[in-house]
Amino acid sequence: MAGENVTELTGDNFKSEVLEAEGRVLVDFWAPWCGPCKQLLPIIEEFADDYKGEVKVGKVNVEDNKDLAAEYNVMSIPTLVLFEDGEILNREVGVSSKEELENLIK
């Protein structure tokens, strides 16, 4: 359920795709049954397209990756966590506009 510039993240690839990645990675913690997550999807995909090469974008399905959700204290979804060089830089809970996503990475 991700666009071509959005990486599906799991427990198997989270370390290599996020924690060991150079630069910024925006991670969207979501679930298929979550209405606000569905609202956010086109915004995330447009953001990923616009910032390709600057910010890597990935999605974690919290239903399939409960350990990752717990590790990053995801209590509500959608939760967006911005990493830089493997460290948490910022986080936002709830639906964001594209402008709010742009502010999150600045």
C-alpha positions in Angstrom: 0.0 0.0 0.0 2.9 2.4 -0.8 3.8 4.5 -3.7 6.9 3.9 -5.7 8.9 6.4 -3.6 7.6 5.0 -0.3 9.4 2.0 1.2 7.4 -0.7 3.1 9.3 -1.1 6.4 9.3 -4.2 8.6 11.3 -5.6 11.4 13.6 -7.2 8.8 14.6 -4.1 7.0 14.0 -1.2 9.5 17.6 -1.3 10.7 19.1 -1.1 7.2 16.5 1.3 5.7 16.2 3.7 8.7 18.7 3.3 11.5 21.8 2.8 9.2 20.6 5.2 6.5 22.5 8.4 5.9 20.4 11.5 5.9 16.8 11.9 6.8 14.1 9.2 6.8 10.4 10.0 7.5 8.6 6.9 8.9 4.8 6.7 8.9 3.4 4.3 11.5 -0.1 3.3 10.2 -2.7 0.5 10.0 -5.0 -0.6 7.2 -8.2 0.0 9.4 -7.1 3.6 10.4 -9.2 6.3 8.7 -6.8 9.1 9.3 -4.0 7.0 8.0 -5.9 6.5 4.7 -6.3 10.3 4.6 -2.6 10.8 5.1 -1.5 8.3 2.4 -1.8 10.6 -0.7 -0.1 13.4 1.2 2.8 11.0 2.2 3.1 9.8 -1.4 3.2 13.3 -2.8 5.7 14.3 -0.2 7.9 11.3 -1.1 7.7 12.2 -4.8 8.6 15.8 -4.1 11.4 15.1 -1.7 12.9 12.1 -3.5 16.7 12.2 -3.0 16.4 14.6 0.0 14.2 12.6 2.4 13.6 8.9 2.3 10.0 7.9 3.2 8.8 4.6 4.7 5.7 3.1 6.2 5.4 0.7 9.1 2.1 -1.3 9.4 1.7 -1.4 13.2 -0.5 -4.5 12.9 2.2 -6.5 11.3 5.1 -4.9 13.2 3.9 -4.5 16.8 7.5 -4.7 18.1 8.6 -1.7 16.1 5.5 0.3 17.2 6.2 -0.5 20.8 9.9 0.2 20.5 9.1 3.7 19.2 6.3 4.3 21.7 3.6 4.6 19.0 0.4 4.9 21.0 -1.8 6.6 18.4 -1.7 6.4 14.6 -0.8 7.9 12.3 2.5 8.7 13.9 5.3 10.3 11.8 8.8 10.0 13.1 11.7 11.8 11.4 15.1 10.2 11.7 18.4 11.7 10.7 21.4 9.5 10.5 19.6 6.9 12.6 18.6 9.2 15.4 15.0 10.5 16.1 14.9 14.2 15.1 11.2 14.9 15.4 7.8 13.3 15.7 4.2 14.2 14.9 0.9 12.4 15.8 -2.2 12.7 13.6 -3.0 13.8 10.1 -0.6 16.4 8.7 -0.9 18.6 5.7 1.9 18.6 3.2 3.0 22.0 4.6 3.1 20.5 8.1 5.3 17.6 6.8 7.6 20.2 5.2 7.9 22.1 8.5 8.6 18.8 10.3 11.7 18.2 8.2 13.0 21.8 8.5 
